[in-house]
Amino acid sequence: MDASIARALDCFTWLTSSVRSLVKQDRVAYLQGLASRVTLADVQRPKDLYAAVRRAFPGARAARRANFQALPAVLLADGTTALDPATRVLRWAEYFGEQEAGEAIELADYPQHFSSAQPDPSLGGPHFEIAALPTLQSVEQQILALPARKAVGPDGIAAELLHVSVVHSAAALYPVYLKTALGLREPAAWRGGNLICLAKRASSLMSCSAFRSILLESVPGKLWHRILRSQLTASFAGVCLDLQAGQLPGIGTDSVALAVRSYQQLTKRRGRRCGLVFYDVRAAFYMLLRQTLVPTTEQDATLLGLLDRLAPSAHTTALISDLLRGTWFRMDGAAALILTHRGGRPGDPLADILFAFSFSAYLRAAEQALASKGLSPPVPCARDTPFWQEWEPPQHIQFGAWADDFVNLRDALTGPGLCADIQASTGLITAHASAVGMTLTFAVDKTAALISSDCGRGADLGLRSDDTGQLGLDIHDPVMQAWHFLPVVDSYKHLGGIVTANGTAGTDLSFRFSKAQGALRPLYRRLFSAPDIPQKVRKLLLQALVISRFVFTAASQIFGAEIYKRQWCRMYVVLWRGLLRWSSAEATPHSYEVLRFAAATNPLLALAHMRAVFLRRLTRHGPATLIHLLKAHWAVDPVRSWLGHLHDDLRAVAVYVAPVQALLSAPCPVAAILESVVTDEHWWPRQIKLASSRFADRLEVWAGQRGRTMPSGIAPAPEPTEEDRPFACQWCTARFRLRKHLAAHAAKSHGILCPARHFTPTSTCQACLRMYHSVERACYHTKRSRECLLRLAHLMPPMTLAQIRLADAEEVQRRKKLKKGQWQAFEATTPAQPTFGPRRPTRAEMLLGLDEEDVTLDLLARTFRPKPSVLAWLNEYFDEASREGPRTSTAGYWLQPPSGAPSVSVSIVVSPFCE
């Protein structure tokens, strides 16, 4: 018996090890197959790729799980809870039907309603255009472009079924499409679908407004609508706004984001005040008025359909009219049929471009209304530049739009003038939206205003606080005779990233980095740093799932200061470090070792590559408004503008590629690189790839030199003397060249803080009575003002470390939130303001002019007298201050080759106008 138990245990152990080994082999094979099939399309859909990778590791979970399930209950219109499933489904149908002007009908009554439905496609007929008919090739192309693993419509036909044999599928569907085009009537099953509800966020889950609806349509019907969409794209290109993103190739949300950032930085550089007003239209896709798109018999004589004037043919207009009549939806699992009369059918391939036609017309009308009132933002002047001459400057700055959101760019000479301008323009746009049946949602994450931080937040701007303490402006809607509260925020998130009131890039970088780390952490030990998975597979998946989230957005980023570029480089290396493991902080792998193991380029070359791809798209597609803003910004700020970053890219590439050095010697390197892009758009990306290849070679040389002795022909670097590092630490043997280096060492290693920090309890300097809005800024003021710091020493004793931590607690928590990507915690740094006095008197001021008999013990007890050692400490602090001066001999860390060889001198001063 004992032998059999031992044999069974041995077999169980062997079987367990064998199963685990086979599971590991299967996982590696699955990941290798997944990595071999990764294409650019998969990188553009990181969520789908991430889900495929997570299937190999079902046990991996994020530390902060964001998954939640909505409760099946729902609140009725009167605020009570639905008591049974039938009432719940009825409430959903009533809510979403109200958005699209729907009415509940019986299935048997649908033919009668359809016969009298508008619009009528035969109006103005008969219609026939050969270009409006589908071709067999177009059907095959649309079938091949269908994404897999998507929900099916009521007919149950999936994309995978059509992919089994594309030729046979297209041949079977083509007669139906041809009959639909010739007869101007598509099947009734293609006119609607099942409606499902998706929760927007994990708050107010029992409210209908917290959900959005998705229409699950027939896949063959979607194919037909994709064919119609391709016919409308060329017409839309002639009417869309210059900064309207999302519908046409080459113009994305990153173009709109760069235009907004350039305008913000340009306005600041010109000494003006900048304001950005972001607008959000409530349920815009659901409330689209179809009568504004196609001609109907219900409209007035002056209201003509947009597509009737803009579509490529009357036949195409008739086809669009046909698919907009008799539309319906049915709640998933319900029997009631809702006939809709409004909206662009969100979820349909035609929904976005049909809405874009109507939305562009609304925005143009709003721009004309602003121009008639003299409220159009002025076009910034830009001197003639030797590049991009083929792009004409815009007549006026248009709205920047994406989906159903848009932004209005404003500027003024003063803060009060800017707020008055925002009130007038927002009130006019609100009234215009109400006149056409649109509703704006006013909230901090919906319709809100972002005012530059140099305006301040004083009462002279006309701001007021609501019940929650949020600052904002009162907006009057004369059409609806209603008042709205427009919040004034310090940061705003849109599809292109995070925009802040001071125009810095730190908040957006932290947000992007936190999103990338959110994808890295759950799979760090199981996949990315697992030694039993091939390094090539791990590298490719990390690049597709994590690095792409962070690097692709850098092309439209403007680094206003060098510190943000260094921050981006550090984050880039940290993400690649996810391929390695180390036991302690002292054993953290070197940056060069990380990039060598990952076979990745250095951060500056990665930035240059992303900007080169964006520059090629910008030169090919525009838009003209963005190009004009980039030129105007470069003219007034050739160093910190986006075009100025191209000069930084040249410096990074010139370290490794000799031909690029000639561009640096040109009178205007930026013009030279733009001319090269026009001549050969692939030349500049090729130079960057060549520089990346040579950087990899230098990494191998650097790795080979590690641990070796210095060759006999090369003298070792001399040890620094005490004269070179005069500042010595009194608690250890460390010495430093500058006093600020010593102060940083003392704070990090020994907990000895700056003297000014011990006398700054609040954001207001108690010596000069100026409020700096943050303890950090107040500390920076007292550190530079000898008079204020010595006066504070006569007013209060130095704070202890516990008191300092208590004073810093709020700002420390805010910085931690920003580091985690919580952009809502950002607070703009507004100009310092004087506070009401009088100043608190010192001991000498209180006793000045008093006779000896007037000085009582009570008066002496209430006065503070500093210790002589404290005053000597502060005087020594100011007397030993060091000045670094301008740096002329040092270069950036990533501008030096890894092997230590001398790099090309790239410190060239360039005229922004090439004169």
C-alpha angles and dihedrals in degrees: 000000000000091000092051092050091050091047091049091050091049091050090048091051091048092047092049092051092046093050092048091049092049092047089051091049091049091050092050091048091049092050092046090052090047092049092049091054097047110121135170089270090058091050089052088055101046093162093062092045091047091052090051091052093046089058087069090055108038092163095059113102133174118250091237105040113205095187116116137158121227118235115251090231121096135189118245124225091268093053097256124122122257107251101201139024094255092056090046094053090045090054092050091049091047093050098047092037090056090056092056097036090251131173128201114241138168119258091241091056095055096092091054093050091045094054091059097036122123142260101052112212092201092062108122091006168174093093127194130152123161090215090060093060118094122242128218089241092056091051091051091048092051092049091052090050094054111117116234128233095037129140117267130227130242092287092061095228109145131197091243089061092055091046092060089080115001094185095053092042092052092047091052095047099040097078090053092051092046092050090048092052095047097042096041091228127103123199116280091238089065093055095072146357147188117312120217128184125232123191115238096206141346094266129089090006093166092059120090091221089064090066135069125205127234121199115220104207135181111281094222088051090052089052090055091048091050089056090052090047092057089056092054098046096080092049092049091054089067097052106032122106119262092245098037107123135190106048106061127055117253098029114084138158090275089065091053091046092052091048091053093047093046092050091049094050093041093053091049092049091052091055095249131124117253128209130184119197114195118200129201120192115213113239090339097168092049096049099049110139105229091198088071091060107045133022116262137173091243096066131090120258091253095052109084125180116257094221091049087064100033108032118104092245142001088246091061090049090052091051090052090048090054096053091049095059125079093014116167144169136198125205110248108269095009130111100212117104119216116204110206129205102180139046137052097264100253111226094038118113089237095049098087098047094043089051090045091058091053094039094051090051090051093049092049090050090049091051090051090050090052091048092051089056094044093248100121112125110249119249109244113239119243127189117237113278128197093239138063091024091151091068113082117217114253122257091227139356108266130204118280107230138182124173105323096333128087140176131219118210116218135176139175140170096250138029096244090048090051093051092048090050091050091049093051096044095043092049091052093048091047091051091047091051092049091050092059095043098262124132126208119214112221113207139117091266097035123039106003141139126238112202122192115260094238089070093070123214101258130140091257089075093064094245122150134186125241126215092284095049094255114148118229150134130262113242122195122211107203093188096057093026090231137131122227131194112229109201118224108216135185096218135023132189121214134158092280096054139268122329119196132196094245094045096237124147100220097093093049092047092052091049093050092045093051091050090052092047090049088064093042103050101061092052100032099105098025097049123356098048098025108125093205092065116077113262093230092057093047092047094050094048093045090051093049098042105032114013093047091057090057106033101044093062093053092079093075095040123112113207103207092186135027091243091069092052090052089048090053092049091051092050091048092056092044091056092050088049086071087087092066139061129210134180103224142008091259089057095054107140117251118256091245091050091051094051092043093052091046093044087229130146124244120275097254092053090047089053091047091051093051092048091048091055091047091046091053091051091045093052092048102042108016128174100225094216092057092047091051092049091049091051093047092049092048091051093058098033112026094170107046099032124101092254088049087060088063087065088053088052089053090053091051094049095042090065089070107020119061099199090060089061088072090061090054089055092053119106090248115018093185091056090046094054093046090050090052090052091053092047097044115001092195097053098082095046088049091055091051091050089049090051090050090052092051091046087057089051090051089051090057090050090049091050091050092051095051112109094010125119121252113270115255094245094058121073117220119249112270118254113250114254129220089259089058091050107032097163111086127187112240092208099050141008097268119125130193140194096226132036092233089060089053091049092052091049093048092050096047100038104030106020093241108146132202113279091237090059091063091059102045109084097155141019090265121080105232091204102056098016096233120144115221097182093234137051090231093058092044089052091050088053096051090045090060098038113074093183094055095044094050091047090051088053088059092049104047141010118253113278119245123239090258091054091048092052090050092051091047096044098097095047092044090054091048092051090050091052092050090049089054090054098259095143092177088075092066115117121191119237104236125191118283115265132201117247129213116276169156103188119241108258123237124230092264092050092050093051095042112119096006122127119234093254090053093059105089129187089247090057092048091049091054094051124082124225118190123226116255089234091060093051090047089050092053095045090050089050092058096038094055096048113135130210119217100193126199117327112236105158105042127085134194118284094243091046089070120080114243094240091065094242115147111270128220115279105249102168096120123153110220129195110235091219098042092232 
